[in-house]
Amino acid sequence: MEKLIQAQKDLNTLPHTISKNQFYKICHISKRHAKYLLDSGLVKCVDSGKKTCKYKIETKEVWGYLIDREINPDKYRAPEGYYCGNGGRQKRKHRRAPAFAPVVIFHFTDQERAELLAVWTSSAEQYPDLMNTSEVCELTGYTTQTIQRWCRRKTITSFIIQGKLLIPKATLIEYLASNEAASIIRKSSKHLELLYQFIHNK
């Protein structure tokens, strides 16, 4: 599919554990930031205490980190001043490189869309057949303004009943399982998390 799936394929070709050098290259981060993540425990590893080949990281921990970093990037930021040099002067501005490009686009086959539809159907099971805007926001993680824009553009079907905007659940989840929704430029964290879990569980 997209870069996330390629990363998973790359990890699947590696041994059960990898080194810090492999870790920072796979994740597209600096050596110093890789060391921070490992020393801080944000990415679990075994520290041998040796000067060389000090860290051993399970590949499954790397995969979990890549997914969670895309959803919760702030969690993996180094503390302010962590990269300062001698005298407390910062050597350079540290830029946190994401695991992938900020825009994450997916494309699914017909079979995968059918499977994704089942996932969304299960997620929306607790909601009524006609959902109000708040319920759609809760399910998808998108803002009220985004949902209203989808309705105005007829991206999803909606009705005004007694002054309330109502959206048929069936048509909403059909849209969410479509490649059009998978191509949304800035997805909500809930949408991204569901897609990542869907890919990971395949």
Phi, psi and chi 1 to 4 in degrees:
 res  aa     phi    psi   chi1   chi2   chi3   chi4
   1 MET       - -106.8  -65.3  176.7 -168.1      -
   2 GLU  -108.1 -162.7  -65.5  -63.3  -37.9      -
   3 LYS   -63.1  -32.3  -68.4 -177.2  179.1  179.5
   4 LEU   -62.4  -43.1 -176.5   66.1      -      -
   5 ILE   -66.8  -38.1  -61.4  177.0      -      -
   6 GLN   -62.2  -39.8 -175.1   58.4   49.7      -
   7 ALA   -63.0  -41.2      -      -      -      -
   8 GLN   -62.9  -41.2 -174.2 -177.7   30.0      -
   9 LYS   -62.9  -41.5  -70.7  179.5  178.8  177.9
  10 ASP   -62.6  -42.3  -68.4  -18.4      -      -
  11 LEU   -65.6  -34.2  -72.9  170.2      -      -
  12 ASN   -66.8  -20.1  -73.6  -21.2      -      -
  13 THR   -87.0   -8.8   65.2      -      -      -
  14 LEU   -90.9  162.5  -64.9  173.6      -      -
  15 PRO   -67.5  177.8   22.4  -32.8      -      -
  16 HIS   -59.8  -36.3 -180.0   64.3      -      -
  17 THR  -125.1  152.2   59.5      -      -      -
  18 ILE  -130.8  169.0   61.9  174.0      -      -
  19 SER   -92.2  172.7   66.4      -      -      -
  20 LYS   -62.6  -38.7 -175.5 -173.7   75.5  173.3
  21 ASN   -62.4  -41.5  -75.4  -14.5      -      -
  22 GLN   -66.2  -39.7  -69.9  171.7  -55.3      -
  23 PHE   -60.4  -49.7  171.7   58.6      -      -
  24 TYR   -70.0  -30.7   86.5   80.8      -      -
  25 LYS   -70.4  -42.6  -70.1  175.3 -177.6  177.0
  26 ILE   -64.0  -39.4  -68.7  168.4      -      -
  27 CYS   -90.3   -3.3  -61.6      -      -      -
  28 HIS    57.9   49.7  -56.1  -69.7      -      -
  29 ILE  -128.1  169.4   56.8  178.3      -      -
  30 SER   -77.3  162.6   68.6      -      -      -
  31 LYS   -61.6  -40.0  -69.3 -177.3 -179.9  179.7
  32 ARG   -66.0  -39.9  -64.9 -178.6   71.1 -169.6
  33 HIS   -71.0  -35.1 -166.7   59.2      -      -
  34 ALA   -60.5  -43.0      -      -      -      -
  35 LYS   -62.7  -41.4 -174.7  176.4 -173.6  -57.2
  36 TYR   -60.5  -46.3  162.0   71.3      -      -
  37 LEU   -61.3  -38.8  -66.7  171.3      -      -
  38 LEU   -76.4  -43.6  -62.1  171.4      -      -
  39 ASP   -67.6  -32.4  -72.6  -16.5      -      -
  40 SER   -80.8  -13.2   65.7      -      -      -
  41 GLY    86.0    2.4      -      -      -      -
  42 LEU   -64.6  -31.2  -74.0  168.9      -      -
  43 VAL  -120.1  118.7  176.4      -      -      -
  44 LYS   -67.6  140.9  -66.3 -179.1 -178.9  178.7
  45 CYS  -156.5  172.1   67.9      -      -      -
  46 VAL  -108.3  123.1  174.4      -      -      -
  47 ASP  -100.0  111.7 -174.4  -15.7      -      -
  48 SER   -78.3  -16.8   67.7      -      -      -
  49 GLY    83.9   -3.6      -      -      -      -
  50 LYS   -76.0  160.6  -61.9  177.7 -179.1  178.6
  51 LYS   -76.8  -31.7  -70.4 -174.2  177.3 -179.1
  52 THR  -118.4  152.5   59.0      -      -      -
  53 CYS    49.7   45.3  -58.4      -      -      -
  54 LYS   -70.9  -37.8  179.9  178.7  179.8  179.8
  55 TYR  -107.6  142.2  -57.4   96.8      -      -
  56 LYS  -125.5  121.6  -71.7 -174.6  177.6 -179.6
  57 ILE  -119.0  130.4  -49.1  115.9      -      -
  58 GLU   -71.0  138.0  -68.8 -171.6   16.3      -
  59 THR   -61.8  -30.3   52.0      -      -      -
  60 LYS   -66.1  -29.5   67.6  177.8 -177.6  179.8
  61 GLU   -69.9  -35.0  -63.3  -65.1  -21.9      -
  62 VAL   -66.1  -43.6  179.3      -      -      -
  63 TRP   -61.5  -44.1  173.6 -114.1      -      -
  64 GLY   -62.3  -39.3      -      -      -      -
  65 TYR   -63.7  -44.9  159.9   67.4      -      -
  66 LEU   -59.9  -42.5  -71.9  172.6      -      -
  67 ILE   -67.4  -49.1  -67.9  176.5      -      -
  68 ASP   -67.8  -33.3 -165.6   42.7      -      -
  69 ARG   -65.2  -34.5 -176.7  178.3   68.1  176.2
  70 GLU   -67.0  -34.0 -169.4   69.5   23.0      -
  71 ILE   -86.7  -39.3  -60.0  168.8      -      -
  72 ASN  -126.1   67.6  -55.8  -62.2      -      -
  73 PRO   -61.5  -33.7   22.2  -33.4      -      -
  74 ASP   -62.4  -28.4  -68.6  -14.3      -      -
  75 LYS   -60.9  -28.4  177.5  179.6  175.1 -178.7
  76 TYR  -106.4   13.6  -62.4   97.8      -      -
  77 ARG   -77.2  139.9  -67.5  178.0 -178.7  175.2
  78 ALA   -72.8  148.6      -      -      -      -
  79 PRO   -59.1  151.4  -19.9   31.1      -      -
  80 GLU   -58.8  131.9 -174.1  175.3   -6.4      -
  81 GLY    88.9   -3.8      -      -      -      -
  82 TYR   -61.9  -31.3 -178.2   82.5      -      -
  83 TYR  -100.9   25.8  -66.1  104.4      -      -
  84 CYS   -77.4  147.6  -72.3      -      -      -
  85 GLY   -93.2 -159.1      -      -      -      -
  86 ASN   -62.1  142.9  -65.3  -27.7      -      -
  87 GLY    76.8    8.7      -      -      -      -
  88 GLY    77.4    7.6      -      -      -      -
  89 ARG   -89.2  132.7  -68.0  177.5  -62.7  175.4
  90 GLN   -73.4  126.5 -170.0  167.3  -23.3      -
  91 LYS   -66.0  -41.6  -70.9 -176.8  177.2  179.4
  92 ARG  -161.5  158.2   61.7 -178.6  179.5 -178.6
  93 LYS   -72.3  125.8 -175.2  176.8  179.7 -179.3
  94 HIS   -85.4  122.2  176.0   63.6      -      -
  95 ARG  -105.0  125.4  -64.4 -176.9  178.4  178.8
  96 ARG   -81.9  107.3  -64.3  172.8  -59.9  -81.3
  97 ALA   -82.1  124.8      -      -      -      -
  98 PRO   -68.5  161.9   25.8  -32.7      -      -
  99 ALA   -61.1  -34.2      -      -      -      -
 100 PHE  -136.9  177.0  -46.5  103.6      -      -
 101 ALA   -59.8  147.4      -      -      -      -
 102 PRO   -55.0  -31.8  -24.7   33.7      -      -
 103 VAL   -90.5  117.5  176.1      -      -      -
 104 VAL  -111.8  111.5 -175.7      -      -      -
 105 ILE  -110.3  135.9  -55.5  -62.2      -      -
 106 PHE  -115.3  157.2  -59.9   84.2      -      -
 107 HIS  -142.9  128.1 -177.2   81.0      -      -
 108 PHE  -117.8  148.7  -60.6  107.7      -      -
 109 THR   -75.6  172.0   64.8      -      -      -
 110 ASP   -58.9  -42.4  -69.9  -16.2      -      -
 111 GLN   -64.1  -42.8  177.1   61.1   36.2      -
 112 GLU   -66.3  -37.0  -71.4  166.8  -19.5      -
 113 ARG   -64.7  -37.7  -72.5 -160.0  -59.2  -86.8
 114 ALA   -63.6  -39.9      -      -      -      -
 115 GLU   -69.0  -39.3  -65.9  169.7   -1.3      -
 116 LEU   -66.8  -36.3 -175.6   57.8      -      -
 117 LEU   -59.5  -40.9  179.1   64.8      -      -
 118 ALA   -64.8  -35.8      -      -      -      -
 119 VAL   -66.3  -46.3  172.1      -      -      -
 120 TRP   -65.1  -38.2  -84.5  113.7      -      -
 121 THR   -60.5  -43.1  -60.8      -      -      -
 122 SER   -65.0  -41.5  176.9      -      -      -
 123 SER   -64.5  -31.7  -61.6      -      -      -
 124 ALA   -95.4    7.5      -      -      -      -
 125 GLU   -57.5  -36.0 -172.8  175.2    7.1      -
 126 GLN   -76.4  -10.6   62.5  177.9  -47.3      -
 127 TYR   -92.1  154.4  -64.3   97.8      -      -
 128 PRO   -71.2  166.6   26.4  -35.1      -      -
 129 ASP   -65.2  -31.3  -69.5  -21.9      -      -
 130 LEU  -111.4  112.6  -79.0  177.7      -      -
 131 MET  -101.1  141.7  -60.1  170.9   61.4      -
 132 ASN   -86.0  175.1   60.6   35.6      -      -
 133 THR   -61.1  -41.6  -54.7      -      -      -
 134 SER   -60.9  -40.3  -63.9      -      -      -
 135 GLU   -67.6  -39.1  -69.5  167.1  -26.2      -
 136 VAL   -64.9  -41.5  175.4      -      -      -
 137 CYS   -61.4  -42.3  -68.8      -      -      -
 138 GLU   -63.6  -41.0 -176.8  178.7   85.9      -
 139 LEU   -69.9  -43.9  172.4   64.8      -      -
 140 THR   -96.6  -24.0   65.0      -      -      -
 141 GLY    85.0    0.8      -      -      -      -
 142 TYR   -87.3  160.2  -71.5  101.1      -      -
 143 THR   -78.2  165.1   63.9      -      -      -
 144 THR   -58.2  -41.0  -60.4      -      -      -
 145 GLN   -62.1  -39.7  -69.0   78.0    7.2      -
 146 THR   -65.6  -44.3  -62.6      -      -      -
 147 ILE   -62.7  -43.4  -55.8  -54.2      -      -
 148 GLN   -64.7  -36.3  -69.8  174.2  -16.6      -
 149 ARG   -65.8  -40.6 -176.3  170.7   65.6 -109.8
 150 TRP   -58.6  -40.1  -71.3   -6.8      -      -
 151 CYS   -68.9  -44.4  -65.9      -      -      -
 152 ARG   -61.0  -39.1  -73.8 -164.2  -54.3  -89.0
 153 ARG   -85.4    1.1  -64.7  177.8  178.1  177.3
 154 LYS    60.9   28.4  -59.3 -171.0 -176.5  -57.2
 155 THR   -65.1  -38.3  -59.1      -      -      -
 156 ILE  -126.2  155.4   57.1  176.3      -      -
 157 THR   -77.6  140.3  -57.3      -      -      -
 158 SER  -149.8  160.7   62.4      -      -      -
 159 PHE  -137.3  150.2  -54.3   98.0      -      -
 160 ILE  -103.9  113.3  -58.5  -66.5      -      -
 161 ILE  -124.7  117.5  -59.3  176.9      -      -
 162 GLN    52.8   42.3  -64.5 -178.7  -14.0      -
 163 GLY    79.2    3.1      -      -      -      -
 164 LYS  -111.1  139.2  -66.3 -177.8  178.6  179.9
 165 LEU   -82.4  120.1  179.9   65.2      -      -
 166 LEU  -123.9  142.3  -62.9  175.7      -      -
 167 ILE  -126.2  122.9  -61.3  160.4      -      -
 168 PRO   -62.0  127.2  -20.9   33.1      -      -
 169 LYS   -59.6  -39.7  179.5  169.8   66.9  175.6
 170 ALA   -61.3  -44.1      -      -      -      -
 171 THR   -72.7  -31.0   57.6      -      -      -
 172 LEU   -64.0  -48.7  172.5   65.6      -      -
 173 ILE   -71.5  -26.3   61.2  177.6      -      -
 174 GLU   -63.8  -40.9  -77.6  179.1    8.4      -
 175 TYR   -67.1  -43.3  168.1   66.7      -      -
 176 LEU   -63.8  -27.1  -67.3  170.8      -      -
 177 ALA   -89.7    1.0      -      -      -      -
 178 SER   -87.1  162.5   69.1      -      -      -
 179 ASN   -70.6  -21.6  -84.3  -34.2      -      -
 180 GLU   -63.1  -45.9 -177.3 -179.8   -3.7      -
 181 ALA   -68.5  -36.2      -      -      -      -
 182 ALA   -65.8  -17.0      -      -      -      -
 183 SER   -99.7    6.8  -60.5      -      -      -
 184 ILE   -56.4  132.0  -68.1  173.5      -      -
 185 ILE   -65.4  -52.3  -61.1  -61.4      -      -
 186 ARG  -113.1   94.2  -58.7  -66.1  178.9 -171.5
 187 LYS   -81.0  153.2  -63.3  177.8 -179.6   64.7
 188 SER   -71.2  160.4   71.1      -      -      -
 189 SER   -63.6  -34.6   58.8      -      -      -
 190 LYS   -66.3  -41.7  -82.6 -168.8  174.7 -178.2
 191 HIS   -64.1  -46.9 -167.3  178.5      -      -
 192 LEU   -61.0  -44.6  -88.0  175.2      -      -
 193 GLU   -61.8  -41.9 -175.4  173.1    9.2      -
 194 LEU   -64.5  -41.7 -175.7  141.8      -      -
 195 LEU   -65.7  -41.6  -69.4  177.4      -      -
 196 TYR   -64.2  -42.9  -72.9  149.8      -      -
 197 GLN   -64.1  -38.0  -71.6  177.0   -9.7      -
 198 PHE   -61.8  -45.8  171.4   71.8      -      -
 199 ILE   -64.6  -44.4  -67.5  169.4      -      -
 200 HIS   -64.7  -32.4 -175.4   58.8      -      -
 201 ASN   -85.4   -4.4  -68.4  -28.3      -      -
 202 LYS   -75.0      -  -73.4 -174.3   63.6   60.7
